[in-house]
Amino acid sequence: MLMEQILLCVILAVFGLVMGSFAGATAWRIRARQLVQDKADGEKVDNKEYAQLLPLTKTTTKMDRSRCLHCGHILAWYDLLPLVGWASTKGTCRYCHEKIGWLEPLIELGMASLFVTSYLFWPEALTGPLQIVHFVLWLIAGVLLAILFVYDLKWYLLPNVVVFPLIGVGIVVAAVNILTLGNLGMSLANLIIAVFILSGLYFILWLISKGQWIGFGDVKLGLGLALLLGDWQLAFIALFSANVIGCLFVIPGMLTGKVTRRTRVPFGPLLILGTIIAMLAGPFIQAWYFTSFI
């Protein structure tokens, strides 16, 4: 039994590395296409970034080919091996020798860690088809969350091309949860409150500030996350965790003067981290709270 679990963890880690590589490449491609669209619409774009990412919008075959962001050289298959390709060249392009950076391997390691941790701390016993489907949907959502995490952290945007599929996965997860629990009325009420906590509150802030305090992308992201969690208590834990994590980064920055009232703080990554904590550690947090205070 233990060997089977170890083998499954290894498989999930490898699969997570591959999906992390996919998530990183997808984020760059979405950004490149967004810049092309913005330029075509007459919006102001960073010309240096536009020129750097433009090769990613070009295709040499029916499928997009990954390219170096510096020289535009099409990458070979061995360049795309998760972690191995990056480590074999010491974090530089094999062709122009420019530094690639740490973003790509960090995404790959992050996804591998998420996949393995999700299995080890999954709150349900993976014994039935609905439970297994729920777990697989969570892993799919994890790939979408990784893309959104990177995109919002780097460009302060949450593209609809990723947010809408996340909401779609969330709807399916919500349906699976309802089928698992078997109580339609209670499940829907629980879900509606969760949506209000993670999306409705942000929608109110968006309305009051007319989009100045928070972007509408965070409202849509909150909807997808609430659907994934499907429980108002987990939604509250996600929101609380997101704010705690935000304070851990913002307060030291304010004390050192690196963060001011005008500094843009992406809410998306905080909400995503809070949701992961709520999903995997939420039941333990709930049990601790009720045992200690009630």
C-alpha positions as CSV (number, residue, x, y, z in Angstrom):
1,M,0.0,0.0,0.0
2,L,2.8,2.4,0.9
3,M,4.7,1.6,-2.3
4,E,1.6,2.3,-4.3
5,Q,1.2,5.7,-2.7
6,I,4.8,6.5,-3.3
7,L,4.5,5.5,-6.9
8,L,1.4,7.6,-7.3
9,C,3.1,10.6,-5.8
10,V,6.0,10.2,-8.2
11,I,3.6,10.0,-11.2
12,L,1.7,13.0,-10.0
13,A,5.0,14.9,-9.5
14,V,6.1,14.2,-13.0
15,F,2.7,15.0,-14.4
16,G,2.7,18.2,-12.4
17,L,6.1,19.2,-13.8
18,V,4.7,18.7,-17.4
19,M,1.5,20.7,-16.6
20,G,3.6,23.4,-15.0
21,S,5.7,23.7,-18.2
22,F,2.4,23.9,-20.1
23,A,1.0,26.6,-17.8
24,G,4.1,28.8,-18.1
25,A,4.2,28.5,-21.9
26,T,0.5,29.2,-22.1
27,A,0.8,32.4,-20.0
28,W,3.4,33.8,-22.3
29,R,1.4,32.9,-25.4
30,I,-1.8,34.5,-24.0
31,R,0.2,37.7,-23.2
32,A,1.7,37.8,-26.7
33,R,-1.7,37.5,-28.3
34,Q,-3.2,40.1,-25.9
35,L,-0.5,42.6,-26.9
36,V,-1.2,42.0,-30.6
37,Q,-4.9,42.5,-30.1
38,D,-4.3,45.6,-28.0
39,K,-2.0,47.1,-30.6
40,A,-4.6,46.3,-33.3
41,D,-7.2,48.1,-31.3
42,G,-5.1,51.2,-31.0
43,E,-4.2,50.8,-27.4
44,K,-0.8,51.8,-26.0
45,V,1.5,48.8,-25.5
46,D,5.1,48.4,-24.4
47,N,6.9,48.3,-27.7
48,K,9.9,46.4,-26.2
49,E,7.6,43.7,-24.7
50,Y,5.6,43.6,-27.9
51,A,8.7,43.0,-30.1
52,Q,10.0,40.4,-27.6
53,L,6.7,38.4,-27.5
54,L,5.6,38.8,-31.1
55,P,7.5,35.6,-32.2
56,L,5.2,33.5,-29.9
57,T,2.2,34.4,-32.1
58,K,3.8,32.9,-35.2
59,T,3.4,29.3,-36.2
60,T,5.6,27.2,-38.4
61,T,3.2,24.2,-38.4
62,K,-0.4,23.6,-37.5
63,M,0.7,23.8,-33.8
64,D,2.4,26.6,-32.0
65,R,6.1,26.0,-31.4
66,S,7.8,27.2,-28.3
67,R,10.5,29.8,-28.9
68,C,13.2,31.7,-27.0
69,L,11.8,35.1,-25.8
70,H,15.2,36.7,-26.6
71,C,16.3,35.3,-30.0
72,G,13.1,33.8,-31.2
73,H,14.8,30.4,-32.0
74,I,12.4,27.5,-32.0
75,L,13.2,25.3,-29.0
76,A,14.0,21.6,-29.5
77,W,12.1,18.9,-27.6
78,Y,15.0,18.4,-25.1
79,D,14.9,22.2,-24.3
80,L,11.3,21.7,-23.2
81,L,11.9,18.9,-20.7
82,P,10.6,20.3,-17.4
83,L,13.5,21.4,-15.1
84,V,16.0,19.2,-17.1
85,G,16.0,21.6,-20.1
86,W,16.5,24.6,-17.9
87,A,19.1,23.0,-15.7
88,S,21.1,21.6,-18.6
89,T,21.9,25.1,-19.8
90,K,22.2,26.6,-16.3
91,G,19.1,28.8,-16.9
92,T,20.2,30.3,-20.2
93,C,19.0,29.9,-23.8
94,R,21.0,27.1,-25.6
95,Y,21.1,29.3,-28.7
96,C,21.7,32.9,-27.7
97,H,22.9,32.3,-24.1
98,E,20.6,34.9,-22.6
99,K,19.3,34.2,-19.1
100,I,15.9,32.6,-19.1
101,G,15.1,33.4,-15.5
102,W,13.5,31.5,-12.6
103,L,9.9,31.9,-13.4
104,E,9.5,28.7,-15.6
105,P,11.2,26.2,-13.2
106,L,9.3,27.8,-10.2
107,I,6.0,27.2,-12.0
108,E,7.0,23.6,-12.8
109,L,8.0,22.9,-9.2
110,G,4.9,24.7,-7.9
111,M,2.6,22.5,-10.0
112,A,4.4,19.3,-9.0
113,S,4.1,20.3,-5.4
114,L,0.4,21.1,-5.8
115,F,-0.4,17.8,-7.4
116,V,1.4,15.8,-4.8
117,T,0.2,17.8,-1.9
118,S,-3.4,17.7,-3.2
119,Y,-3.2,13.9,-3.2
120,L,-1.6,13.7,0.3
121,F,-4.0,16.1,1.9
122,W,-7.2,15.5,-0.2
123,P,-10.1,15.8,2.3
124,E,-12.1,13.0,0.7
125,A,-11.3,9.3,0.5
126,L,-10.7,8.5,-3.2
127,T,-12.7,5.4,-3.2
128,G,-15.7,6.2,-5.5
129,P,-16.0,7.5,-9.0
130,L,-17.5,10.9,-7.9
131,Q,-14.6,11.4,-5.5
132,I,-12.0,10.5,-8.2
133,V,-13.7,12.8,-10.7
134,H,-13.7,15.6,-8.1
135,F,-9.9,15.1,-7.6
136,V,-9.2,15.1,-11.3
137,L,-11.3,18.3,-11.8
138,W,-9.3,19.9,-9.0
139,L,-6.0,19.1,-10.8
140,I,-7.4,20.5,-14.0
141,A,-8.4,23.6,-12.1
142,G,-4.9,23.8,-10.7
143,V,-3.4,24.2,-14.1
144,L,-5.8,27.1,-14.9
145,L,-5.1,28.6,-11.5
146,A,-1.3,28.4,-12.2
147,I,-1.8,30.4,-15.4
148,L,-3.9,33.0,-13.7
149,F,-1.5,33.2,-10.8
150,V,1.5,34.0,-13.0
151,Y,-0.5,36.3,-15.4
152,D,-1.9,38.4,-12.6
153,L,1.3,38.5,-10.7
154,K,3.3,39.7,-13.7
155,W,0.8,41.7,-15.7
156,Y,-2.0,42.6,-13.2
157,L,-4.7,41.0,-15.4
158,L,-6.9,38.0,-15.2
159,P,-7.7,37.0,-18.9
160,N,-11.2,35.8,-19.7
161,V,-9.7,33.0,-21.9
162,V,-8.6,31.3,-18.7
163,V,-11.1,32.6,-16.1
164,F,-14.2,31.4,-18.1
165,P,-12.9,27.8,-18.4
166,L,-12.1,27.9,-14.6
167,I,-15.8,28.9,-14.0
168,G,-16.8,26.0,-16.2
169,V,-14.8,23.5,-14.2
170,G,-16.2,25.1,-11.1
171,I,-19.7,24.5,-12.3
172,V,-19.0,20.8,-12.9
173,V,-17.3,20.5,-9.5
174,A,-20.4,22.1,-7.9
175,A,-22.6,19.5,-9.6
176,V,-20.4,16.7,-8.5
177,N,-20.5,18.0,-4.9
178,I,-24.3,18.2,-5.0
179,L,-24.5,14.6,-6.3
180,T,-22.1,13.4,-3.6
181,L,-24.0,15.1,-0.8
182,G,-27.5,14.3,-2.2
183,N,-29.1,17.3,-0.5
184,L,-30.0,19.8,-3.2
185,G,-31.5,22.6,-1.1
186,M,-28.7,22.6,1.5
187,S,-25.9,22.3,-1.1
188,L,-27.3,25.2,-3.2
189,A,-27.7,27.5,-0.1
190,N,-24.1,26.6,0.9
191,L,-22.9,27.4,-2.6
192,I,-24.7,30.7,-2.8
193,I,-23.2,31.9,0.4
194,A,-19.8,30.8,-0.8
195,V,-20.2,32.8,-4.0
196,F,-21.2,35.9,-2.0
197,I,-18.2,35.6,0.2
198,L,-15.6,35.2,-2.6
199,S,-17.3,37.0,-5.4
200,G,-20.2,39.1,-4.1
201,L,-18.1,41.1,-1.6
202,Y,-15.6,41.9,-4.4
203,F,-18.4,42.9,-6.7
204,I,-19.7,45.4,-4.1
205,L,-16.2,46.9,-3.7
206,W,-15.9,47.1,-7.5
207,L,-19.3,48.9,-7.7
208,I,-18.5,51.3,-4.9
209,S,-15.0,52.2,-6.2
210,K,-16.1,52.1,-9.9
211,G,-13.2,49.7,-10.5
212,Q,-10.6,51.7,-8.7
213,W,-10.0,49.5,-5.7
214,I,-10.4,46.1,-7.4
215,G,-10.8,44.8,-11.0
216,F,-13.8,43.0,-12.3
217,G,-11.4,40.1,-13.1
218,D,-11.2,39.4,-9.4
219,V,-14.9,39.2,-9.2
220,K,-15.0,36.6,-11.9
221,L,-12.1,34.7,-10.4
222,G,-13.9,34.7,-7.0
223,L,-16.9,33.1,-8.6
224,G,-14.8,30.3,-10.1
225,L,-13.0,29.7,-6.7
226,A,-16.3,29.7,-4.8
227,L,-17.7,27.1,-7.2
228,L,-14.6,24.9,-6.7
229,L,-14.9,25.1,-2.9
230,G,-18.7,24.8,-2.8
231,D,-18.8,25.5,1.0
232,W,-19.2,28.9,2.7
233,Q,-16.9,28.0,5.6
234,L,-14.2,27.0,3.2
235,A,-14.8,30.2,1.2
236,F,-14.4,32.2,4.4
237,I,-11.2,30.4,5.2
238,A,-10.0,31.2,1.6
239,L,-10.8,34.9,2.0
240,F,-9.3,35.1,5.4
241,S,-6.1,33.3,4.3
242,A,-5.8,35.5,1.3
243,N,-5.9,38.7,3.4
244,V,-3.4,37.2,6.0
245,I,-1.0,36.4,3.2
246,G,-1.5,39.8,1.7
247,C,-0.7,41.5,5.0
248,L,2.5,39.4,5.4
249,F,3.7,41.0,2.1
250,V,2.2,44.4,2.2
251,I,2.9,45.5,5.8
252,P,6.7,44.9,5.6
253,G,6.7,46.7,2.2
254,M,4.9,49.7,3.7
255,L,7.3,49.8,6.7
256,T,10.3,49.9,4.3
257,G,8.6,52.3,1.9
258,K,8.6,49.9,-1.0
259,V,4.8,49.8,-0.9
260,T,2.6,52.9,-1.0
261,R,-1.1,53.6,-1.3
262,R,-0.6,53.9,-5.1
263,T,1.2,50.5,-5.4
264,R,-0.8,48.0,-7.4
265,V,-1.3,44.8,-5.5
266,P,-2.6,41.8,-7.5
267,F,-5.5,40.2,-5.6
268,G,-5.7,37.1,-7.9
269,P,-2.6,35.3,-6.6
270,L,-3.7,35.9,-3.0
271,L,-7.2,34.5,-3.6
272,I,-5.7,31.5,-5.4
273,L,-3.3,30.7,-2.5
274,G,-6.1,31.2,0.0
275,T,-8.3,28.8,-2.0
276,I,-5.6,26.1,-2.1
277,I,-5.2,26.4,1.7
278,A,-8.9,26.2,2.2
279,M,-9.3,23.2,0.0
280,L,-6.5,21.1,1.4
281,A,-6.3,22.4,5.0
282,G,-9.8,23.8,5.5
283,P,-11.2,20.7,7.1
284,F,-8.3,20.6,9.6
285,I,-8.8,24.3,10.3
286,Q,-12.5,23.8,10.8
287,A,-11.9,20.8,13.2
288,W,-9.3,22.8,15.2
289,Y,-11.6,25.8,15.5
290,F,-14.7,23.8,16.7
291,T,-12.5,21.8,19.1
292,S,-10.8,24.8,20.6
293,F,-13.5,27.5,20.7
294,I,-16.9,25.8,20.6
